């Protein structure tokens, strides 16, 4: 069993072999959010009954199994990427520096830039729509997440640290690391 928090729910993946007691205990120790449940293994009727009882209190949505999306590792680039440089990785890429215009970062997982992102960033390049792009200063003319594409409007400027992610079929930018008033 795996449990992770999403923005509006708890994603619960049942792999099979869980007991009703283990399920109740695991969900008692987490925030009281609605459940999004994916069943990827053989689950007993007692576990399903316990899940239904918990779901009556919290709300429940069943998700079809998506298969395993393994992001193999994180690659750290410890320098600024100059124009003409291309970094490609099946995992997450962390750049400790800037990504200059004309440079490209293509990652199967997230793209994290501890600096200015002016070049092309493509997170989730293998179709991983949950991937994100994080940058201290997001100044890129174009970013991509999975099959989605976003272009900066003319005259736009960076608003400080930001995160880009896919929401309802479109890439959205959100402030990152700032406390809300």
C-alpha positions in Angstrom: 0.0 0.0 0.0 1.2 3.5 -0.9 -0.3 6.8 0.3 0.7 10.2 -1.0 -0.9 13.6 -0.7 -2.1 15.4 -3.8 -3.5 18.9 -3.9 -7.1 17.9 -3.1 -7.0 14.3 -1.9 -4.9 11.4 -0.7 -3.9 9.0 -3.5 -4.0 5.4 -2.1 -2.6 2.6 -4.1 -3.5 -0.9 -3.0 -0.9 -3.5 -4.2 -2.7 -6.6 -2.7 -2.1 -8.3 0.5 -3.3 -5.4 2.7 -5.4 -6.2 5.7 -8.4 -4.1 6.8 -6.5 -3.3 10.1 -3.4 -2.0 8.2 -5.6 0.1 5.9 -7.5 1.7 8.8 -4.3 2.3 10.7 -2.5 3.9 7.8 -5.5 6.2 7.0 -6.0 7.2 10.6 -2.5 8.7 10.7 -3.0 11.0 7.7 -5.1 14.2 7.0 -8.8 13.7 6.6 -8.9 14.3 2.8 -11.0 12.5 0.2 -9.4 9.3 -1.2 -8.4 8.6 -4.8 -7.9 4.8 -4.8 -6.0 2.7 -7.4 -6.2 -1.1 -7.0 -3.2 -2.7 -8.7 -3.2 -6.1 -7.0 -5.5 -8.8 -5.6 -7.5 -7.2 -2.8 -9.7 -9.1 -0.4 -13.4 -8.3 0.2 -12.7 -7.3 3.8 -10.2 -4.7 2.6 -12.8 -3.4 0.1 -15.4 -3.2 2.9 -13.1 -1.3 5.1 -12.3 1.0 2.3 -16.0 1.6 1.6 -16.6 2.5 5.2 -13.7 4.9 5.3 -14.8 6.4 2.0 -18.3 7.1 3.3 -16.7 9.5 5.8 -14.1 11.1 3.5 -15.4 10.6 0.0 -13.8 8.2 -2.5 -12.9 8.1 -6.2 -11.7 4.9 -7.8 -8.9 5.3 -10.4 -7.9 2.7 -13.0 -4.4 1.2 -12.6 -1.9 3.4 -14.5 1.0 1.0 -14.4 4.3 1.6 -12.8 6.0 4.9 -13.8 9.5 4.5 -12.5 11.6 7.6 -12.6 15.0 6.0 -12.4 17.2 8.5 -10.7 18.0 12.2 -10.3 20.8 13.8 -12.3 22.5 16.8 -10.9 24.2 19.3 -13.2 26.5 21.5 -11.2 27.1 24.3 -13.6 25.2 26.8 -15.8 24.0 25.4 -19.2 25.2 27.5 -22.1 23.4 27.9 -25.5 23.8 24.8 -27.6 23.9 22.5 -24.6 21.3 19.7 -24.3 20.9 17.6 -21.1 18.6 14.6 -21.5 17.8 12.1 -18.7 15.1 9.5 -18.1 14.9 10.8 -14.5 14.7 14.1 -12.8 17.2 16.8 -13.6 18.5 19.4 -11.1 20.5 22.3 -12.5 22.6 24.1 -10.0 23.0 27.3 -12.1 21.2 28.9 -15.0 19.8 27.4 -18.2 20.6 30.0 -20.7 18.6 30.7 -23.9 19.4 28.1 -26.5 20.1 25.4 -23.9 17.7 22.5 -23.4 16.8 20.2 -20.5 14.7 17.2 -21.3 13.7 14.9 -18.4 11.4 12.0 -17.8 10.8 13.4 -14.4 10.9 16.9 -13.0 13.2 19.8 -14.1 14.5 21.8 -11.2 16.6 24.9 -11.9 18.4 26.6 -9.0 18.9 29.7 -11.0 17.3 31.4 -14.1 15.5 29.2 -16.7 15.7 31.0 -20.0 16.2 27.9 -22.3 13.8 25.1 -23.1 12.7 22.8 -20.3 10.7 19.6 -21.0 9.6 17.7 -17.9 7.7 14.4 -18.1 9.1 13.9 -21.6 8.1 10.2 -21.5 4.4 11.2 -20.9 4.5 11.7 -17.2 1.9 14.4 -16.7 2.5 14.7 -13.0 6.0 16.1 -13.6 6.7 19.7 -12.7 9.2 22.4 -13.6 10.6 24.5 -10.8 12.8 27.5 -11.2 14.1 30.4 -9.1 13.4 32.7 -12.1 11.3 31.3 -14.9 12.1 33.4 -17.9 11.8 30.7 -20.7 9.9 31.5 -23.8 8.5 28.0 -23.9 8.2 25.1 -21.5 6.8 21.6 -21.9 5.3 19.1 -19.6 4.5 15.7 -21.1 2.6 16.5 -24.3 1.6 20.0 -23.1 3.2 23.2 -24.3 3.1 26.7 -22.8 4.6 29.9 -24.3 5.3 33.0 -22.4 3.2 36.0 -23.4 5.1 38.9 -25.0 6.7 41.2 -22.4 6.2 38.8 -19.5 8.7 38.9 -16.7 9.6 36.5 -13.9 7.7 36.9 -10.6 10.3 35.1 -8.5 10.5 31.4 -7.8 7.7 29.5 -9.6 6.5 26.0 -10.3 4.8 24.9 -13.5 2.5 21.9 -13.6 -0.4 20.5 -15.6 -3.9 21.3 -14.3 -7.0 20.3 -16.3 -5.0 19.9 -19.5 -3.1 23.1 -19.4 0.2 24.2 -17.9 -0.2 26.7 -15.0 2.4 28.7 -13.1 2.3 29.1 -9.4 4.5 31.0 -6.9 7.0 28.7 -5.1 8.4 29.1 -1.7 6.6 32.3 -0.7 4.4 32.4 2.3 0.8 33.4 1.6 -0.5 36.4 3.6 
